[in-house]
Amino acid sequence: MPYGKVNADSLVSSDGGVISPNMNSLRNRIINDAMVISQRGTSSVNTTLYYNYITDRFAVFNNVGTNKLTAQQNAGSITPPAGFTNYLGTTSSSAYSIGATDSFYIYQAIEGYNVADLGWGTANAKTVTLSFWVRSSLTGTFGGALQNAATDRAYPFTYTISAANTWEQKSITIVGDTTGTWGTTNGIGIQVNWNLGTGATYSGTAGAWASGFYVSATGATSVVGTNGATFYITGVQLEKGSVATSFDYRPYGTELALCQRYYQQVASGGDYSSFAAGMCVGTTEAFLFNQFFVPMRSAPSVTPSTLGNFRVFVGSSAYTVTSFLNRVGGAVNGNYMSTNLDAVVASGLTIGYGAMLMNAPSTNVTLAFSSEL
């Protein structure tokens, strides 16, 4: 089948099977592949040290510091490629000279359950094809890599951007790794990286599996090396086989639920929005039950947007929350269904009384739960 074409009646998969157009498959192992979901918001993020999630499931890694790179959904408000409405965009904030151990890259960590069938680390390792749409203000040879959770196996790759400020579709076929340890449960199975600037220490020879921690290919273009340089990506697909098939759109609700396994948040809808309910277990503590929208991958962390704007209500009395303790419960077969939030206040609660977690009047707050890989 020609690259990017769809048969009117069925889709021939890359491993020789047939996929019905109405079948909700997970042929594509990438989640939020078209950058549609952005629960954290759409404002520009000045990336800080290490992990900065932008659109859901996609993050920017930066081991240098702030004021080097910004990122956001639909940065610059350019027109996406035909058939897409969203993308992840990055912009260099300076002309930064990359040191040997410096590294900037966009990545998605894929859960082991979603790639276990590839059989990597065995004699039956399957070939995969990575395809995506990319656009940059720079041209030349760009890099990336696939790597395992232990960061001791990697496949650096390259691709060429031929025209500046033009969307181009790329496809890279990678023979499965027959050695190394590759996760097959709820940890990282495969991490996919797109380089934005990486030094020699973490760059390897393109086109072959290597034992080491490599996030890009040697000689790849550094986006952060040019002030104001841009790099945009969307339509990302990782699938079994040696052919890049047509892009696998999933229903919006399905995509959102897939993202919520790793991150979900509740936002206030006005004055006195209810976040959770429970009872007072002490004069300074209330245990509050919260049901997740979908089961989460692991016991999540909880992050309130503005702690001082949360209140524990007991009857008509309100008590300012000073801290949260996340006592996650409800794990069924390793999937976390709910959490018991321990909301701490200064004093005044009555043991055994019912309690509600709400926002203070005239405030907007969010309560975020994360079990990102």
Buried (B, 14 or more C-beta within 10 A) or exposed (E): BEEEEBEEEEBBBBBEEEBEEEEEEEBBBBBBBBBBBBBBEEEBBEBBEEEBBBBBBBBBBBBBEEEBBBBBBBBBEEEBBEEBEBBBBBBBBEEBEBEEEBBBBBBBBBBBBBBBEBBBBEEEBBBBBBBBBBBBBBBBBBBBBBBBBEBEBBBBBBBEBEEEEEBBBBBBBBBBBEEBEBBBEBBBBBBBBBBBBBBEBBBBEBEEBBEEBBBBBBEBBBBBBBEEBBBBBBBBBBBBBBBBBBBBBBEEEEBBBBBBBBBBBBBBEEEBBEBBBBBBBBEBBBBBBBEBEBBBBBBBEBBBBEEEBBBBBBEEEBBEBEEBEBEBEBBEEEBBBBBBBBBBBEEEBBEEEEBBBBBBEEBEBBBBBBBBB
